[in-house]
Amino acid sequence: MRILNIGSINIDYVYQTPHFVSGGETLEATHRSVFMGGKGLNQTVAIARSGLDVSHAGVLGADGQFLYDFLKASRVNIDHVRIDSSAASGHTFIQVTPDAENAILYFPGTNHQVTEELVCEALDSLSEQDIVLFQNEVNDIDRILIEAKKRHLLTVFNPAPFDANVCNYPLECVDVLILNQTEAQGMLGRDLSDTQIALKALQKKLPNAVIILTLGAKGIVYALPHEAPRAIDSYCVKAVDTTGAGDTFVGYAMHAIRSWYKEHDAQAFHAYLDTAVLAAAISVTRAGAVASIPTMEEVQQFRNSLT
């Protein structure tokens, strides 16, 4: 089963701040760093560092050559990454507070220039039952979903960042939904503090999908189609920066998804998700998005240190 990620590629400008800036306020940052990022790139790198082969499809701007080179050096297939020399790459301005919380301002740039031609070219490179992953940072997600299912591909959707358009997508085309509590609240139209009830409500909305709800420091809850929810606790670590933790989890979760659709082994699915939770926990102990994503060797070493 091959994996294709049709996703965003960003430049992240990260500022350490005493608190999140308020309306009308001018706030002095204490430190500035520049990182590679974008939910698409982060998740692709996480897949690659987890030991799986992955292809990426997306569009970069004139300022994005170093991102293209990085993906290539990371052993990612970049046959479907384009560079538009007349445009700017997507980029973010991220505030990080002393307690490791973050607030993000996002400009999509070339991430909203993913053409139908590029999408179809990338999807046509796959075979039936291969996996296509996507987030909500590129344009025309509804079209991507429909085109993927026309080709009988397995679709994994991470509706981040959430907006109202998500509820209008053809969600019946989604095979695996991975989302956090904020995104779940948006999809359900209400805040359900009981995560088990929230997960069951999502199951009712997407009865045939695998649903994985991430809970930050509390771990995850998930449900296989027509099965009762199960939980996995997080690991106790000292957080430095939570940026990219969710993307690390999504990338590592591809092992669980591949395993489930190959063998339908619920025990193996659970074990692979536990490894994804551990990888995400390691990532929050490091600064940045891409820079924080561990390799599978590092995850295994950390697990060994716990015994």
N, C-alpha and C positions, 0 to 999 in steps of 0.2 A: 504494500500500500504506500504509494507516494504521497507526499504532503506539499501542497501549494498554499502559500499565504498571499492573498491579494490585500496589501495593507499599506498604511502610511509610513513615511520615512521623514523624520524631523531632525532639526537641530534644536537642542534643549539649552536654554540659558537659565542657569539655576542661581538664585540669590538667597543667601542666608539673611533672614530678617528677624527682628525681635518679636514681631507679630505680623499678621496679615494686614496689608495696607487698607485703610478705610477710605470711603469717598471724601474727596477734597484734601486728603492727607498726603504730604510728602514725607517719605520714610527712607532713612539711610540704611542701605544694606551693608552688612559687615563683611561679606565675601561674595565673589562671583566666580562661577565655573561654567564651562561650555562642554556639553556632552552630546553624543549621538543619541537619538531617541525616536519617538513616534511609537505608538502601540504596535503598529505593524512590524517595524524593524525590531523592537524589543522582543516580540514574540517569536519572530524568525530566529533571532540570535539565541533565545532560550531553547528553541527546538534543536538548533545546531549544537549548542553546548551540552544538551542532554544526550547527544550521540545519534540523533536521527538525521537522515538526509532531508533537505527542505529546499524548495524553490520559492523565490519571491517575485511578485509582480507589483509594479508601482511606478511612479513618475517622480523624478528629482528635478530641481532647478539648476541654474547656472552655478549656484553656490554649493551644490551637492556632490561634486566629484569625489570628495574624500569619503562620503558615505557609501558611494558606489564601490570605491576601492576597498573599503572596510568589509562590506558584505562579501566581496570576492575573496578577500583574505580569510574570511571566516568560513570558507568552504560552503557558501550558499550559492545555489544555482541562480544566476542573475540574467538568464536569457530573456526574461520578460521585464527587466527594469530599464526604463527609458530616461533620458536626460533632455529637458527642454531648456535650451540655452537662453531663451528670452524671458524666463520666469524665475521666481524665487521659490526655493523649497519651503515646505511647511516648517514652522518653528514655534517654539513655546517659550514663555517667560514663567518660570516656576519660583514661587516663594516657599522657603522651607523654614519653619519656626524651630526654636530650641527643643520643643517636644516631638520633633520629627514629623509633624503634620505638614501637608503641602497644599498649595492653591495654584492652579495652572490657568494661564491665558494662552489660548491656542489660535494660531493663524494657519489655515489649511494649505495655502499656496498651491503647489503642484499636486498635492494629494487629492485635490478636487478636479484634476485633469486626467483621470483614468478613463480612457476611451473604450467604447464598445469593442472596437477592433482589438485593443490590447487584452481585454477581458476574455474574449472568445479565443484569441490566439493562445493565451495561457491555459485556459480550460481544455482546449483541444489537445494540449500536450499530455493530458492525463488519460487514464483508462477508467472504466466503470469501477466503482467502489474505492477509488482513490479519494483522498481527503482534501477539501478546500476550506481554508480558514480565513475569516475576515472579521474586521472590527467595524466601528461606525465612524471612522476618520477619513474614509474615502467616499467619493460620490457614487450614486446609483446602486446602492446596496440591493434594492429590490430587483434590479436587472441582473445583478450577479447571482442572486439566489435562484432566480428563474432559469438562467442559463446553466447554472451548475446542475440543477435537478433534471434539466433536459438531457444532460449527459450521464445521468445516474451516478453522480458523485455524492460522497458523504459531506454534508455541510456542517461546519462548526462556526457558530456566531457568538461573538463577544460584543454586546450592544453598548460599547463604550467609546467615546462619551455618549451618554443617553440624551436623546431629544425626542420630541413628540412624533417625529416621522417613524420611529421604530415600530410603534403600534400599528402603522399602516403598511408595513412590509408584509410580504407573503410568508408569514411565520410557519405555515404548514410545510414549507420547504426546508425548515431547520431540523437537522438530525440531532445536534448537540448544542445546547444553550449554556454558556458560561457567563455568569453575571454576579455583580455584588449587590448589597442591600439597597443602595440608592437606585440602581438600574431596575431591580425587582420592584421597588416602590413605583417607579415610573411606568413599568409595564402593567402593573396591577391597578394603578390609579389610586392606590391607598397605601398607607403605612401599616404593615403587619409586623408587630414587634416579636411575635412568636414565629421563629424561622421555620419551624416544622409546618405551621399553617400556611406560611408564605410559599413554601416549596410545593405543598399540595395544591395551592391555588395556581401556581405556574404549571403544574402537571395537568390541571384541568384545562388550561389555556393551550398547552402543547402536549396532548396526551401521548404522542408517539415519540417524543424526544427524550434524550438523556439530558437531565437538568442538573447543573452544578452551581450552587449558590455559595459564594465566598463571603466570609465573615471577618476578615482582617485577623486580628489577634486571637479571635475565638475559633479559627479554623474554617471548616466548610461543612455544609450539608449537601447531600446529593440524592438523586433518585434515578434509577434505571426505569425504562418504560413500564408502567403498570405495577411498579414495586413500591414498597414503603420507603420513606426517607431514611438515610443513614448519615451519621456524623463522623467527622475526623477532627480531633483536637489539633490546635496549632502547637508549635514548639516554643518554649520559653527562651527568648533571646533579648539582648539589649538593642532596641531600635535606634538607628542613626538617621535613616532617611527611608520613608516608605515608597518613594517614587520607583515604579517599575516592579513592585512586588506582585501585583496582580498579573502583569504580563509574564513574569517568570513562572508563575503558577500555570498560566494557560499553555505556555510552551512545553513545560514538563508534563502537563496533562495529556499531551498528544500520545504518550506511551500508553496511557490508560485507554484512550479512545481507540487506538489501533488494536490493542489487545481485545477490547470488548467486541468490536465488529469482526475480528478474525476468529475468536474462540468462544465468545459469550461466556467468559469465566468471571463471575461476579467477584470472587475472592482476589483474582489477579487485578481486576479493575480497581478494587479498593486499595490494594497494596501500591499500585502505581500512583494513585491519587495521593496516598500518604507521602510518597517520595516527592510529589509536586508541592505539597504543603511544606515539607522540609526545605526544599529548594527556595521557596518564597520566603521562609523564615530567615534563611542565610542571607538573602538579598537585602533585607532591611537593616542588616548590620553594616552595610557599606553605603557609601554615597553614590548618587547618580542612578541612571536607569540601566543602560547597557553595561556600564562598568560594574554594576552590582550583581549581575547574573552569574551564578556559579556554574562550573562544569560538573558533569556527572561524577567525575573523580572526587571533586571537592565535596559534593553531597554525600558520597559514600564514606569519605574520611570523617565528615562531621557525624554521620550516623554511628560509625564505629567508635567515635569518642564518647558517645552517650552510653555505651554498654560497659 
